[in-house]
Amino acid sequence: MIRIYGLTKTSENVHYCPVEGEWRTNPETFEVDQFTGVWVDLEKPTEQDLVWLAAKFHFHPLSIEDCSHFDQRPKREQYPNYLFVVVHAIESGGESIGDGLGIELHTFLTSNAVVTVHDQPLKSLKKFREKLLNQPILFKEPIDRLYYRVFDLVVDEMPIRIEDLERELEELDSQILESQGRKNAFHDLHRFQSALFKLKQVITPQREIFMGFMEGASEQIHVESKVYFRDLFDHLNRVLDRLERLQHQLWSARELCIALQGQRTNETMRRLTVFSAIFLPLGFVTGFFGMNFEMLPIKSLIWFQICIGTILMLPFLMGWYLWSTRDS
């Protein structure tokens, strides 16, 4: 699906134009110059959508090929007439720890248009659309400033997801304490570790991308707009700092889980030791008097009663001794 949002030079209202009819069959009939600013959004693009995009904006075949495969790493590629950037959005609200991590967003910046290509609906682009509809004046800003606003909303979603992860880790930590190191805690901790690794894997190169904009690595980013991309760079630094703290908390949770499971093992061994201490004397008595030698006094009724009394009393005596010396 191709959707076009723009502010024409003769109107103060945002125009929403789905690409269909003659615009679809003949891309040249769609004139970008009629707009003060334009945003072209492709969601779940088909092969025909990408053919239209290439015909209209003359994007390089390699860029179009990347947009047909959503398995790209975050990257920045400079072409003669446009800038191509792939970022990964971090969406909140997933049902499990790994949901909403690393949703690809392919973006193009030309001299007069911003183009976004994505395979899944994104909350950040929904907010971007609502902001443009409510504030049409944003289209009158320089086109690279409009481009910045796309990334700004993508980055703003990241702390929300980090807060979700912090809350989930606190809950997991509480569950470990309450259940004394439950059996499937290591499985949950491993899934959490995988989620943190994936977040670092996609956020770190995106920080480098925005640092490149600050250093003047793109012809489409004007000097006046570099300060905005520096703000994105600072935001991602803070996100990575929070991820680092989450990593330390995760290690503490793993150590706690190991300690609690070790404590449970020690408690089991202590109980087994108590039973062994109680029944060891009984084993000695029954073994001694159970030997078939003529000289043993077992034939005497008195010795038999003493032996039975000893067997009955030993467990109580050992139990009392272990109880009285439990603190030491």
PyMOL commands that set and color helices and strands:
alter all, ss='L'
color gray80, all
select helices_A, chain A and resi 22-25+27-29+32-34+47-57+61-67+123-134+136-140+143-178+185-214+223-289+297-299+301-324
alter helices_A, ss='H'
color red, helices_A
select strands_A, chain A and resi 2-8+14-18+35-43+75-78+83-90+101-109+114-118
alter strands_A, ss='S'
color yellow, strands_A
deselect
rebuild
show_as cartoon
